[in-house]
Amino acid sequence: MQKQLDRLPEQVYQRILKRIRLLAEDPRPAGSLKLKGIEFEYRIRIGDYRLRYKVDDDSCVVILSRCQHRKNVYD
């Protein structure tokens, strides 16, 4: 995940980092969508990029899985 973030342009990186920090307060913010066919996995849209993550409510943890351009994130 960190490698994916490191490859992003700085301006995009800062926008995504801000949204990641907000997930700590609300793991299912307005605009987040539950992914079909994948248990406990959500995605949020950040411009042309998508952040995929899982929410473990039992241990209050958000696990980031992918952050890529929208054309590549679902591969």
PyMOL commands that place a pseudoatom at each C-alpha (Angstrom):
pseudoatom trace, name=CA, resn=MET, resi=1, chain=A, elem=C, hetatm=0, pos=[0.000, 0.000, 0.000]
pseudoatom trace, name=CA, resn=GLN, resi=2, chain=A, elem=C, hetatm=0, pos=[2.769, 2.449, 0.882]
pseudoatom trace, name=CA, resn=LYS, resi=3, chain=A, elem=C, hetatm=0, pos=[4.437, 1.849, -2.499]
pseudoatom trace, name=CA, resn=GLN, resi=4, chain=A, elem=C, hetatm=0, pos=[1.179, 2.745, -4.240]
pseudoatom trace, name=CA, resn=LEU, resi=5, chain=A, elem=C, hetatm=0, pos=[0.958, 5.981, -2.261]
pseudoatom trace, name=CA, resn=ASP, resi=6, chain=A, elem=C, hetatm=0, pos=[4.606, 6.849, -2.905]
pseudoatom trace, name=CA, resn=ARG, resi=7, chain=A, elem=C, hetatm=0, pos=[4.043, 6.686, -6.674]
pseudoatom trace, name=CA, resn=LEU, resi=8, chain=A, elem=C, hetatm=0, pos=[1.268, 9.280, -6.622]
pseudoatom trace, name=CA, resn=PRO, resi=9, chain=A, elem=C, hetatm=0, pos=[1.776, 12.936, -7.540]
pseudoatom trace, name=CA, resn=GLU, resi=10, chain=A, elem=C, hetatm=0, pos=[2.312, 15.048, -4.394]
pseudoatom trace, name=CA, resn=GLN, resi=11, chain=A, elem=C, hetatm=0, pos=[-0.959, 16.963, -4.697]
pseudoatom trace, name=CA, resn=VAL, resi=12, chain=A, elem=C, hetatm=0, pos=[-2.988, 13.747, -5.052]
pseudoatom trace, name=CA, resn=TYR, resi=13, chain=A, elem=C, hetatm=0, pos=[-1.013, 12.124, -2.238]
pseudoatom trace, name=CA, resn=GLN, resi=14, chain=A, elem=C, hetatm=0, pos=[-1.915, 14.928, 0.166]
pseudoatom trace, name=CA, resn=ARG, resi=15, chain=A, elem=C, hetatm=0, pos=[-5.637, 14.700, -0.698]
pseudoatom trace, name=CA, resn=ILE, resi=16, chain=A, elem=C, hetatm=0, pos=[-5.638, 10.933, -0.161]
pseudoatom trace, name=CA, resn=LEU, resi=17, chain=A, elem=C, hetatm=0, pos=[-3.688, 11.192, 3.100]
pseudoatom trace, name=CA, resn=LYS, resi=18, chain=A, elem=C, hetatm=0, pos=[-6.279, 13.631, 4.429]
pseudoatom trace, name=CA, resn=ARG, resi=19, chain=A, elem=C, hetatm=0, pos=[-9.107, 11.190, 3.611]
pseudoatom trace, name=CA, resn=ILE, resi=20, chain=A, elem=C, hetatm=0, pos=[-7.214, 8.298, 5.215]
pseudoatom trace, name=CA, resn=ARG, resi=21, chain=A, elem=C, hetatm=0, pos=[-6.931, 10.278, 8.448]
pseudoatom trace, name=CA, resn=LEU, resi=22, chain=A, elem=C, hetatm=0, pos=[-10.675, 10.991, 8.372]
pseudoatom trace, name=CA, resn=LEU, resi=23, chain=A, elem=C, hetatm=0, pos=[-11.378, 7.242, 8.162]
pseudoatom trace, name=CA, resn=ALA, resi=24, chain=A, elem=C, hetatm=0, pos=[-10.120, 6.937, 11.750]
pseudoatom trace, name=CA, resn=GLU, resi=25, chain=A, elem=C, hetatm=0, pos=[-13.078, 9.038, 12.898]
pseudoatom trace, name=CA, resn=ASP, resi=26, chain=A, elem=C, hetatm=0, pos=[-15.706, 7.626, 10.527]
pseudoatom trace, name=CA, resn=PRO, resi=27, chain=A, elem=C, hetatm=0, pos=[-14.858, 4.407, 8.625]
pseudoatom trace, name=CA, resn=ARG, resi=28, chain=A, elem=C, hetatm=0, pos=[-18.022, 4.709, 6.517]
pseudoatom trace, name=CA, resn=PRO, resi=29, chain=A, elem=C, hetatm=0, pos=[-18.206, 8.386, 5.500]
pseudoatom trace, name=CA, resn=ALA, resi=30, chain=A, elem=C, hetatm=0, pos=[-20.780, 9.811, 3.119]
pseudoatom trace, name=CA, resn=GLY, resi=31, chain=A, elem=C, hetatm=0, pos=[-19.857, 8.684, -0.372]
pseudoatom trace, name=CA, resn=SER, resi=32, chain=A, elem=C, hetatm=0, pos=[-18.300, 5.391, 0.671]
pseudoatom trace, name=CA, resn=LEU, resi=33, chain=A, elem=C, hetatm=0, pos=[-19.653, 2.343, -1.114]
pseudoatom trace, name=CA, resn=LYS, resi=34, chain=A, elem=C, hetatm=0, pos=[-19.747, -1.275, 0.005]
pseudoatom trace, name=CA, resn=LEU, resi=35, chain=A, elem=C, hetatm=0, pos=[-18.140, -3.430, -2.680]
pseudoatom trace, name=CA, resn=LYS, resi=36, chain=A, elem=C, hetatm=0, pos=[-20.330, -6.246, -3.910]
pseudoatom trace, name=CA, resn=GLY, resi=37, chain=A, elem=C, hetatm=0, pos=[-19.027, -9.770, -3.527]
pseudoatom trace, name=CA, resn=ILE, resi=38, chain=A, elem=C, hetatm=0, pos=[-16.268, -8.785, -1.115]
pseudoatom trace, name=CA, resn=GLU, resi=39, chain=A, elem=C, hetatm=0, pos=[-17.100, -9.040, 2.570]
pseudoatom trace, name=CA, resn=PHE, resi=40, chain=A, elem=C, hetatm=0, pos=[-16.484, -5.946, 4.721]
pseudoatom trace, name=CA, resn=GLU, resi=41, chain=A, elem=C, hetatm=0, pos=[-14.731, -4.044, 1.898]
pseudoatom trace, name=CA, resn=TYR, resi=42, chain=A, elem=C, hetatm=0, pos=[-15.531, -0.451, 0.969]
pseudoatom trace, name=CA, resn=ARG, resi=43, chain=A, elem=C, hetatm=0, pos=[-14.232, 2.169, -1.403]
pseudoatom trace, name=CA, resn=ILE, resi=44, chain=A, elem=C, hetatm=0, pos=[-14.151, 5.924, -1.403]
pseudoatom trace, name=CA, resn=ARG, resi=45, chain=A, elem=C, hetatm=0, pos=[-13.649, 8.160, -4.395]
pseudoatom trace, name=CA, resn=ILE, resi=46, chain=A, elem=C, hetatm=0, pos=[-10.940, 10.796, -4.314]
pseudoatom trace, name=CA, resn=GLY, resi=47, chain=A, elem=C, hetatm=0, pos=[-11.010, 12.491, -7.703]
pseudoatom trace, name=CA, resn=ASP, resi=48, chain=A, elem=C, hetatm=0, pos=[-9.891, 9.948, -10.302]
pseudoatom trace, name=CA, resn=TYR, resi=49, chain=A, elem=C, hetatm=0, pos=[-8.441, 7.700, -7.584]
pseudoatom trace, name=CA, resn=ARG, resi=50, chain=A, elem=C, hetatm=0, pos=[-10.124, 5.053, -5.466]
pseudoatom trace, name=CA, resn=LEU, resi=51, chain=A, elem=C, hetatm=0, pos=[-9.169, 3.954, -1.973]
pseudoatom trace, name=CA, resn=ARG, resi=52, chain=A, elem=C, hetatm=0, pos=[-10.236, 0.401, -1.114]
pseudoatom trace, name=CA, resn=TYR, resi=53, chain=A, elem=C, hetatm=0, pos=[-10.301, -0.675, 2.498]
pseudoatom trace, name=CA, resn=LYS, resi=54, chain=A, elem=C, hetatm=0, pos=[-11.789, -3.168, 4.938]
pseudoatom trace, name=CA, resn=VAL, resi=55, chain=A, elem=C, hetatm=0, pos=[-13.462, -2.354, 8.236]
pseudoatom trace, name=CA, resn=ASP, resi=56, chain=A, elem=C, hetatm=0, pos=[-13.077, -4.688, 11.213]
pseudoatom trace, name=CA, resn=ASP, resi=57, chain=A, elem=C, hetatm=0, pos=[-15.726, -3.476, 13.645]
pseudoatom trace, name=CA, resn=ASP, resi=58, chain=A, elem=C, hetatm=0, pos=[-14.789, -6.014, 16.331]
pseudoatom trace, name=CA, resn=SER, resi=59, chain=A, elem=C, hetatm=0, pos=[-11.322, -4.570, 16.830]
pseudoatom trace, name=CA, resn=CYS, resi=60, chain=A, elem=C, hetatm=0, pos=[-12.118, -1.033, 15.515]
pseudoatom trace, name=CA, resn=VAL, resi=61, chain=A, elem=C, hetatm=0, pos=[-9.536, -1.261, 12.723]
pseudoatom trace, name=CA, resn=VAL, resi=62, chain=A, elem=C, hetatm=0, pos=[-9.510, 0.068, 9.162]
pseudoatom trace, name=CA, resn=ILE, resi=63, chain=A, elem=C, hetatm=0, pos=[-7.252, -1.951, 6.854]
pseudoatom trace, name=CA, resn=LEU, resi=64, chain=A, elem=C, hetatm=0, pos=[-6.185, -0.152, 3.685]
pseudoatom trace, name=CA, resn=SER, resi=65, chain=A, elem=C, hetatm=0, pos=[-5.877, -2.470, 0.717]
pseudoatom trace, name=CA, resn=ARG, resi=66, chain=A, elem=C, hetatm=0, pos=[-5.407, -0.445, -2.490]
pseudoatom trace, name=CA, resn=CYS, resi=67, chain=A, elem=C, hetatm=0, pos=[-5.150, 3.118, -3.666]
pseudoatom trace, name=CA, resn=GLN, resi=68, chain=A, elem=C, hetatm=0, pos=[-4.886, 3.497, -7.404]
pseudoatom trace, name=CA, resn=HIS, resi=69, chain=A, elem=C, hetatm=0, pos=[-6.325, 5.270, -10.406]
pseudoatom trace, name=CA, resn=ARG, resi=70, chain=A, elem=C, hetatm=0, pos=[-9.922, 4.266, -11.046]
pseudoatom trace, name=CA, resn=LYS, resi=71, chain=A, elem=C, hetatm=0, pos=[-9.028, 2.327, -14.211]
pseudoatom trace, name=CA, resn=ASN, resi=72, chain=A, elem=C, hetatm=0, pos=[-6.628, 0.024, -12.303]
pseudoatom trace, name=CA, resn=VAL, resi=73, chain=A, elem=C, hetatm=0, pos=[-8.011, -0.343, -8.789]
pseudoatom trace, name=CA, resn=TYR, resi=74, chain=A, elem=C, hetatm=0, pos=[-10.480, -3.170, -9.495]
pseudoatom trace, name=CA, resn=ASP, resi=75, chain=A, elem=C, hetatm=0, pos=[-8.053, -5.459, -11.382]
for i in range(1, 75): cmd.bond("trace and resi %d" % i, "trace and resi %d" % (i + 1))
show_as sticks, trace
zoom trace
